Amino acid sequence: MDALTHQSIETNGIRLRVAIQGDGPLVLLCHGFPETSHSWRHQMQALAAAGYRAVAPDLRGYGESSRPDTSDAYTQLHIVGDLVGLVDALGEKSCVLVGHDWGAIATWNAALMRPDRFRAVAGLSIPYMPRIDQQPTRALKQLAGERFSYILYFQAPGVAEAEIEADVPRLLRAVYHTHSGAGAAQRAAAPPAPPVPRDARWLDTLIDPAPLPAWLTPADLAIYSDAFARSGLRGPLNWYRAIDRTWELMAPWRNAPVTVPALFMCGAEERGLLQYRPAVEALPQTVPLLTKSALLPGCGHWIQQEQPGAVNAALLEFLAVVAPTQRARPAWTIGSASPSCRA
């Protein structure tokens, strides 16, 4: 099997550090928060073995990639521009995009803006959500009321950084466990908790102290912790601070559908699923070429790490149709019923 390598690539005026494994049709893997390209370690091997060129960047603001200071440099137009430039730098005309969490949002937006460059997409944990009619932070304030909202908490520069950077391993362990399938089971077995007040900290909403998740080794946690200890959290948090600016810039795509073949997967224990369910149910209309929308039982937010076997199988099934290789032959075609279940 091809070995995993790393290199730095100049794109869209910045530098991205990328992991590369395999050779064949290009598949770009976009991580979420708070993660890095390491979150795709299980998928890189599986994709390379199936005849694909798997490339996972540390996205803008993360790891060893460039970290612009201002939040205005983190709009979705910037992120999509990075991905277009990365495809160019890799010598390709188009590719398949796979994204998780914030990476899923970037993946949906990339397909929305540049379907000529991103011919198929897979979104994990976060469905495609067309632009809303109200400024995001204003809508969140109305929805949250007197309750804590982590997105609103992240808006003030320096506040969340101070909390997280005070003990990065503790915070990561807590967030990974809380939003996993095991964390969901722990919450379900406990007495109902009172609402967290608006002036709380992020850690007040998490299970702490938290056990190390079964799907995350001490070495994996150390890789994440060391990455954020070196880079800090300002870049990743700036993605959240750019949501209003992104909303302003994306007015031309209001109510626009994603028009390329797509796959959506989500953990059945995803903590945000209740909030996202209307968007999930609307996917056949907002993503007309959706091939499958699947829930993974017992799985939480960190889907490709919690259940890599199920995620890999679904991705390879999808890729065999939209980007077949000599080692990946389609068992079905776009427009036919997928052999797998729908949510």
C-alpha positions in Angstrom: 0.0 0.0 0.0 1.2 3.6 -0.7 2.7 5.2 2.3 1.1 8.3 3.9 3.1 11.4 3.1 2.9 15.1 4.0 3.6 18.3 2.1 2.9 22.0 2.1 0.9 23.4 -0.8 0.5 27.1 -1.7 -3.1 27.9 -2.6 -5.3 31.0 -2.7 -2.5 33.1 -1.1 -2.0 30.8 1.9 -0.1 27.6 2.7 -2.0 24.3 3.5 -0.3 21.4 5.1 -1.8 18.2 3.5 -1.6 14.5 4.1 -1.6 12.4 0.9 -2.0 8.7 0.4 -2.7 6.6 -2.7 -3.0 7.2 -6.4 -6.1 7.5 -8.6 -9.1 9.7 -8.7 -8.7 12.6 -6.2 -10.8 12.6 -3.0 -10.4 15.6 -0.7 -11.2 15.1 3.0 -12.1 18.2 5.0 -12.0 18.0 8.8 -14.1 19.7 11.4 -13.7 21.5 14.8 -11.8 20.8 17.0 -9.9 18.3 14.7 -7.2 18.2 12.1 -6.4 16.1 9.1 -5.6 13.3 11.6 -9.4 12.7 11.9 -9.3 11.0 8.5 -6.6 8.4 9.4 -8.9 5.5 8.9 -10.4 6.7 5.6 -7.0 7.6 4.1 -5.9 3.9 4.2 -9.2 2.6 3.0 -9.4 5.0 0.1 -5.8 4.4 -1.0 -6.4 0.6 -0.9 -9.4 1.0 -3.2 -7.4 3.0 -5.8 -8.0 6.6 -4.8 -5.7 9.5 -4.1 -6.8 10.6 -0.7 -5.7 14.1 0.3 -6.6 15.6 3.8 -5.5 19.2 4.5 -5.2 20.9 7.8 -7.7 23.6 6.8 -7.1 27.3 7.0 -6.3 28.2 10.6 -5.4 24.7 11.7 -2.2 22.8 12.4 0.7 23.7 10.2 -1.4 25.6 7.7 -1.5 29.4 7.5 -3.5 31.1 10.2 -4.7 34.6 9.2 -5.4 36.8 12.2 -8.7 38.4 11.3 -12.0 36.6 11.2 -12.9 38.2 7.9 -10.3 35.9 6.3 -12.4 32.8 7.3 -15.6 33.2 5.3 -16.9 30.3 3.4 -15.8 32.0 0.2 -12.2 32.0 1.5 -12.5 28.3 2.4 -14.0 27.3 -0.9 -11.3 29.3 -2.7 -8.6 27.3 -0.8 -10.2 24.0 -1.9 -10.4 25.2 -5.6 -6.7 26.2 -5.4 -5.8 22.9 -3.8 -7.4 21.0 -6.7 -5.4 23.1 -9.1 -2.1 22.7 -7.2 -2.7 18.9 -7.2 -2.9 19.0 -11.0 -6.6 18.0 -11.2 -9.6 19.5 -13.0 -12.2 18.2 -10.4 -12.5 15.9 -7.5 -14.9 14.3 -5.0 -15.2 16.2 -1.6 -15.9 14.6 1.7 -16.4 16.8 4.8 -17.2 16.4 8.5 -18.7 19.1 10.8 -17.3 22.5 9.6 -15.6 20.5 6.8 -19.1 19.3 5.7 -20.4 22.9 5.6 -17.4 23.8 3.4 -18.0 20.7 1.3 -21.7 21.6 0.7 -20.8 25.2 -0.1 -18.0 24.2 -2.5 -20.4 22.0 -4.5 -23.0 24.9 -4.4 -20.5 27.4 -5.7 -18.3 25.3 -8.0 -20.1 22.2 -9.2 -17.7 22.2 -12.2 -14.7 21.5 -9.8 -16.4 19.3 -7.2 -18.4 16.7 -9.1 -19.7 14.8 -6.1 -19.8 15.4 -2.3 -20.3 13.5 0.9 -21.3 15.4 4.1 -20.8 13.8 7.5 -22.8 14.9 10.6 -24.0 18.3 9.1 -26.6 18.3 6.3 -26.8 21.0 3.6 -28.6 24.0 5.0 -29.5 26.7 2.5 -28.9 30.3 3.6 -31.4 31.5 6.2 -33.2 34.9 5.9 -31.8 36.3 9.1 -28.3 37.2 10.2 -27.0 34.0 12.0 -25.9 35.5 15.3 -29.2 37.4 15.6 -31.1 34.2 14.9 -29.0 32.3 17.5 -29.7 35.0 20.2 -33.4 34.7 19.6 -33.2 30.9 19.7 -31.0 30.7 22.8 -32.7 33.3 24.9 -31.2 33.0 28.4 -29.5 29.7 27.6 -25.9 29.1 26.7 -24.9 29.0 23.1 -21.4 27.9 22.3 -21.4 29.6 18.9 -22.3 32.9 20.6 -19.7 32.2 23.3 -17.1 31.8 20.6 -17.8 35.2 19.1 -15.8 37.4 21.5 -12.1 37.2 20.6 -9.9 35.8 23.3 -12.6 34.4 25.6 -12.9 30.9 24.3 -9.2 30.8 23.5 -8.3 31.4 27.2 -10.6 28.7 28.4 -9.5 26.1 25.9 -5.8 26.9 25.8 -5.6 26.7 29.6 -5.7 22.9 29.4 -6.1 21.7 25.8 -6.0 17.9 26.6 -8.8 18.3 29.2 -11.0 20.3 26.9 -10.5 18.0 24.0 -11.2 14.9 26.1 -14.4 16.4 27.4 -15.7 17.6 24.0 -14.8 14.3 22.2 -16.5 12.2 24.9 -19.6 14.5 25.4 -20.5 14.5 21.7 -19.8 10.8 21.1 -22.2 7.9 21.2 -20.8 7.0 24.7 -21.4 10.5 25.9 -25.0 10.4 24.7 -25.6 7.1 26.6 -24.1 8.7 29.7 -26.4 11.7 29.4 -29.4 9.5 28.8 -28.7 7.5 32.0 -28.3 10.6 34.2 -31.1 12.7 35.7 -32.2 15.6 33.4 -29.8 18.5 33.7 -31.1 22.1 34.1 -30.5 24.5 31.2 -27.0 26.0 31.2 -27.2 29.7 31.7 -26.1 32.2 29.0 -23.0 33.4 31.0 -21.6 29.9 31.5 -18.3 28.6 30.0 -18.1 26.0 27.3 -16.7 23.4 29.7 -19.8 23.8 31.8 -21.8 22.2 29.0 -19.5 19.2 28.7 -19.0 16.0 30.7 -15.9 16.7 32.8 -13.9 14.8 33.9 -14.4 12.6 30.9 -13.0 9.1 30.0 -10.9 8.7 26.9 -13.3 7.6 24.2 -12.8 4.0 23.1 -12.2 5.1 19.5 -9.4 7.5 20.5 -6.1 6.3 21.7 -3.8 8.3 24.0 -1.5 8.7 21.0 -4.4 10.2 19.0 -5.3 12.6 21.7 -1.7 13.7 22.0 -1.5 14.4 18.3 -4.6 16.7 18.5 -3.4 18.3 21.8 0.1 19.0 20.5 -1.4 20.5 17.2 -3.6 22.9 19.1 -1.0 23.7 21.7 1.3 24.8 18.8 -1.2 26.6 16.7 -3.5 28.0 19.3 -7.3 28.2 18.8 -7.7 31.6 17.3 -7.8 30.3 13.7 -10.3 27.6 14.3 -12.6 29.9 16.3 -12.4 32.5 13.6 -14.5 30.1 11.4 -17.4 30.8 13.9 -16.7 34.5 14.0 -17.0 34.7 10.2 -20.6 33.4 10.1 -22.3 36.7 9.7 -19.9 37.9 7.0 -20.4 34.6 5.2 -24.1 35.1 5.4 -23.8 38.6 3.8 -21.6 37.3 1.0 -23.7 34.3 0.1 -26.9 36.3 -0.7 -26.5 35.3 -4.4 -27.0 31.6 -3.5 -30.2 32.1 -1.5 -32.4 29.0 -1.9 -30.0 27.5 -4.4 -29.8 23.7 -4.5 -26.7 21.6 -4.5 -26.8 20.0 -7.9 -24.1 17.3 -7.8 -24.4 13.6 -6.6 -24.3 13.6 -2.8 -24.2 11.3 0.2 -25.2 12.3 3.8 -24.3 10.3 6.9 -24.9 11.1 10.5 -24.7 9.4 13.9 -28.0 8.5 15.3 -26.8 9.9 18.6 -25.6 13.2 17.1 -26.4 15.8 19.7 -27.5 18.4 17.1 -29.7 16.0 15.1 -33.0 17.4 16.6 -31.9 20.9 15.4 -30.8 19.6 12.0 -33.7 17.2 11.3 -35.7 19.6 9.2 -32.6 20.2 7.0 -32.1 16.4 6.8 -35.7 15.8 5.8 -35.4 18.5 3.2 -32.3 17.0 1.5 -34.2 15.4 -1.4 -35.4 18.9 -2.4 -32.2 20.9 -1.5 -29.9 18.2 -2.9 -31.8 16.6 -5.8 -29.1 14.1 -6.7 -28.8 12.8 -3.1 -28.1 9.1 -3.3 -28.4 8.2 0.3 -29.1 9.7 3.7 -28.1 7.3 6.5 -28.0 7.3 10.3 -25.4 5.1 12.1 -26.9 3.6 15.2 -25.0 4.2 18.4 -22.8 6.8 16.8 -22.3 10.3 17.9 -20.7 13.4 16.2 -17.2 12.1 15.5 -18.6 9.7 12.9 -15.6 8.8 10.8 -13.6 8.1 14.0 -16.3 6.4 16.0 -17.4 4.0 13.3 -14.7 4.0 10.6 -15.8 0.6 9.1 -19.4 1.8 8.4 -18.2 5.2 7.1 -15.6 3.6 4.8 -18.1 1.1 3.4 -20.6 3.9 2.6 -17.9 6.2 1.1 -16.5 3.4 -1.1 -20.0 2.4 -2.2 -20.7 6.1 -3.2 -17.3 6.6 -4.9 -17.7 3.4 -6.9 -20.6 5.2 -8.7 -19.3 8.8 -8.9 -15.6 8.1 -9.4 -15.1 4.4 -10.2 -11.6 2.9 -10.3 -10.4 -0.5 -11.6 -10.7 -1.7 -8.0 -14.1 -0.1 -7.2 -17.0 -1.1 -9.5 -20.5 0.3 -9.0 -23.3 -1.9 -7.8 -25.9 0.7 -8.6 -26.1 4.0 -10.6 -27.2 7.6 -9.9 -31.0 7.6 -9.9 -31.4 4.0 -8.8 -32.2 3.0 -5.3 -29.2 2.5 -3.0 -28.9 -0.9 -1.4 -28.4 0.8 1.9 -31.0 2.1 4.3 -32.2 5.7 4.3 -32.7 7.8 7.4 
